Amino acid sequence: MLDHVFLDAIGALRDALEAALLERQAFEEGFRADILLGDIEWQTSYGLPGEGLPPRVLAEITLDWPTWAQTAYRSWYIGEPFDDPPRIEVEVKFRMQRLAQRPDPARVLRELADESPPVGVGTLYRTAPVLEQLLLDQPDEGEADGDYEEYALEVSYEGSLELDEQTLVDGSAIDGQLSSMGGWIASTLVRLGDLDLRYLPPLDRPDAG
C-alpha cells in the first residue's frame, strides 16, 4: 500500500461517507493522472440508499492533488523547506437529475447553505447553480406535453484542504478534518430529495427482478 497523504484523504472521506450510510455509485468512481501536467484526481459519487439507477439526487465529490502540491510535499518529505503548505482541492457537486419539469433554482438554493461545515481550517463555498435540459424523443400521440423533456440542476461547493505539518507527519489527522463531510452531504441530499418536485422514474428500480 502506498503511503501518501492524498491517499489518506481519499480513505478518510470514503469512511465518512459510508459512516453516513450513503450508497456509492461504483461505476462512477475514477482515479486519474494528467500525464502532461502531473495533476492527480480522484472522483466518486454517492447517493441515498434504495433510489435506483440513476438516483434522483446525487453527490459527486472530487479531490484534486495539483503538481505544485506534490512538489511542496516532496520538499517536506526530504527535509527541505517550502513556501506554501500543500493543499488538496475539494469540490462537492449536488445534482438533482431526471426531473420531469424545469425546477426553480431559487427554491433549491433556499435549502442550501452558503458554505459547508469546516473542512480542516477552511470551508467550501457555494457556486452558482447550473441548469441542464435534455430533449428526449418526441412523445407518442396521446402522451402529455413535457414527458419528453428531462432536466437536471447542479450546485457545487468548492474549496481546499490545507495540510499542515502535523497532518503531513500523521495522515490519520485527516480523519477528523473530513469527518463532518459525511453527515453534511447526507443531510443535504435528504433535504433536496424531500422537495416537492416531479421526477421521471428510475431506469433501474432497486426492487426490480
ChimeraX attribute file (.defattr): number of C-alpha atoms within 10 A of each C-alpha:
attribute: neighborCount
match mode: 1-to-1
recipient: residues
	/A:1	4
	/A:2	6
	/A:3	8
	/A:4	11
	/A:5	20
	/A:6	22
	/A:7	14
	/A:8	19
	/A:9	21
	/A:10	18
	/A:11	14
	/A:12	20
	/A:13	23
	/A:14	21
	/A:15	16
	/A:16	20
	/A:17	23
	/A:18	15
	/A:19	12
	/A:20	19
	/A:21	16
	/A:22	23
	/A:23	17
	/A:24	19
	/A:25	17
	/A:26	10
	/A:27	8
	/A:28	11
	/A:29	15
	/A:30	12
	/A:31	12
	/A:32	11
	/A:33	14
	/A:34	11
	/A:35	8
	/A:36	6
	/A:37	10
	/A:38	13
	/A:39	16
	/A:40	17
	/A:41	18
	/A:42	18
	/A:43	17
	/A:44	20
	/A:45	21
	/A:46	26
	/A:47	27
	/A:48	22
	/A:49	12
	/A:50	12
	/A:51	17
	/A:52	17
	/A:53	14
	/A:54	16
	/A:55	24
	/A:56	22
	/A:57	24
	/A:58	27
	/A:59	26
	/A:60	19
	/A:61	20
	/A:62	21
	/A:63	22
	/A:64	21
	/A:65	19
	/A:66	19
	/A:67	15
	/A:68	16
	/A:69	19
	/A:70	19
	/A:71	13
	/A:72	18
	/A:73	23
	/A:74	15
	/A:75	14
	/A:76	17
	/A:77	12
	/A:78	8
	/A:79	9
	/A:80	10
	/A:81	13
	/A:82	13
	/A:83	7
	/A:84	13
	/A:85	16
	/A:86	25
	/A:87	21
	/A:88	21
	/A:89	18
	/A:90	19
	/A:91	21
	/A:92	24
	/A:93	20
	/A:94	25
	/A:95	23
	/A:96	23
	/A:97	19
	/A:98	23
	/A:99	21
	/A:100	18
	/A:101	17
	/A:102	17
	/A:103	16
	/A:104	11
	/A:105	15
	/A:106	9
	/A:107	10
	/A:108	17
	/A:109	15
	/A:110	9
	/A:111	12
	/A:112	15
	/A:113	12
	/A:114	12
	/A:115	15
	/A:116	20
	/A:117	15
	/A:118	15
	/A:119	20
	/A:120	18
	/A:121	11
	/A:122	15
	/A:123	17
	/A:124	21
	/A:125	17
	/A:126	20
	/A:127	14
	/A:128	11
	/A:129	16
	/A:130	12
	/A:131	16
	/A:132	12
	/A:133	14
	/A:134	11
	/A:135	11
	/A:136	11
	/A:137	9
	/A:138	12
	/A:139	13
	/A:140	10
	/A:141	7
	/A:142	6
	/A:143	10
	/A:144	9
	/A:145	11
	/A:146	14
	/A:147	16
	/A:148	16
	/A:149	19
	/A:150	19
	/A:151	19
	/A:152	20
	/A:153	21
	/A:154	21
	/A:155	20
	/A:156	19
	/A:157	20
	/A:158	17
	/A:159	19
	/A:160	20
	/A:161	22
	/A:162	17
	/A:163	23
	/A:164	15
	/A:165	11
	/A:166	11
	/A:167	16
	/A:168	19
	/A:169	13
	/A:170	11
	/A:171	18
	/A:172	16
	/A:173	18
	/A:174	24
	/A:175	20
	/A:176	13
	/A:177	19
	/A:178	22
	/A:179	21
	/A:180	18
	/A:181	20
	/A:182	19
	/A:183	18
	/A:184	14
	/A:185	24
	/A:186	20
	/A:187	14
	/A:188	18
	/A:189	22
	/A:190	13
	/A:191	13
	/A:192	20
	/A:193	16
	/A:194	9
	/A:195	11
	/A:196	7
	/A:197	13
	/A:198	12
	/A:199	15
	/A:200	16
	/A:201	16
	/A:202	14
	/A:203	11
	/A:204	13
	/A:205	14
	/A:206	12
	/A:207	8
	/A:208	6
	/A:209	5
